[in-house]
Amino acid sequence: MRSIGFYVDELNNKIYVFLTDNTQSTQYFDDANNAIAYYDTINDTVALLASGAFLNFSQLFPITGVNLLENLLFFTDNYNQPRRINVDRAFSDPLFYNNEDLISVAK
């Protein structure tokens, strides 16, 4: 997998990383490996926040817009609609985010 974007949370000493092995742009792949993870620089630990093909990441569309507001991580790749995850919820239950409806900002 390759990183297509990141966000540095200096206040909490964490780095959020968006990863994918999808090199295509116009097709959805059920077998694509996509993930959102973070690295805790204080404890030197890595945690998976969300993973699955539903994230629909592509190496051709890097994630350039990322913001963390309180515990909500907002991101966009100019390919999919804007999205967000609750990092506290994702940390406590990495399987919670398992479909598009849970991460999409557009309802």
C-alpha positions in Angstrom: 0.0 0.0 0.0 1.1 3.6 -0.7 0.3 6.8 1.2 -1.9 9.2 -0.7 -2.2 11.8 2.1 -1.5 12.6 5.7 -2.4 15.0 8.5 -0.1 16.0 11.4 -1.9 16.6 14.7 0.8 18.5 16.6 -1.4 19.1 19.6 -1.9 15.3 20.2 1.4 14.1 18.6 -0.3 12.0 16.0 0.1 11.5 12.3 -3.0 10.4 10.3 -2.2 8.5 7.1 -4.4 7.5 4.1 -3.3 4.4 2.3 -4.3 2.5 -0.8 -3.0 -0.1 -3.3 -5.5 1.1 -6.0 -3.8 2.6 -9.0 -7.0 3.0 -11.1 -9.3 6.1 -11.2 -12.5 5.3 -12.9 -13.5 1.9 -11.4 -14.5 0.7 -8.0 -12.6 -2.4 -6.9 -14.0 -4.7 -4.3 -10.6 -6.1 -3.6 -8.8 -2.7 -3.2 -6.9 -2.3 0.0 -7.6 1.1 1.5 -7.0 2.3 5.0 -6.8 5.2 7.4 -4.3 4.8 10.2 -2.5 6.9 12.7 0.9 6.9 14.2 1.3 8.0 17.9 4.7 9.7 18.0 4.8 9.7 21.9 4.0 6.0 22.4 5.5 4.8 19.0 2.3 2.9 18.2 0.2 2.5 15.0 -3.5 2.0 15.0 -5.9 1.3 12.2 -9.0 3.6 12.2 -10.8 2.3 9.1 -10.2 0.0 6.2 -12.0 -1.5 3.3 -12.7 -1.1 -0.4 -15.7 1.2 0.4 -13.1 4.0 1.1 -12.6 4.0 -2.7 -9.1 5.6 -2.5 -6.9 5.9 -5.6 -3.3 6.7 -6.0 -4.3 9.0 -8.9 -6.3 11.2 -6.5 -4.2 12.2 -3.5 -6.0 13.5 -0.4 -5.0 17.1 -0.2 -7.8 18.5 2.0 -7.6 17.2 5.6 -8.7 18.9 8.8 -9.2 17.8 12.4 -11.9 19.6 14.3 -12.1 18.4 17.9 -12.3 14.6 17.2 -13.7 14.7 13.7 -11.2 14.1 10.8 -12.5 15.6 7.6 -10.9 14.7 4.3 -11.4 14.9 0.5 -9.6 13.7 -2.5 -11.5 15.6 -5.3 -12.8 12.2 -6.5 -15.2 11.1 -3.8 -17.6 13.3 -1.9 -16.2 15.0 1.3 -15.9 12.6 4.2 -15.3 12.5 7.9 -14.6 10.0 10.7 -14.8 10.4 14.5 -11.2 9.4 15.4 -12.2 8.5 19.0 -15.0 6.2 17.8 -12.7 4.6 15.1 -9.9 4.0 17.7 -12.3 2.3 20.1 -13.9 0.2 17.3 -11.8 -0.1 14.1 -14.7 -2.1 12.5 -17.3 0.6 13.1 -16.6 2.4 9.8 -17.5 -0.3 7.2 -19.6 1.5 4.5 -19.9 4.8 2.7 -23.0 6.0 4.6 -21.0 6.2 7.8 -18.2 8.4 6.5 -20.0 10.6 3.9 -20.6 14.2 4.9 -23.3 14.4 2.2 -26.5 12.9 3.6 
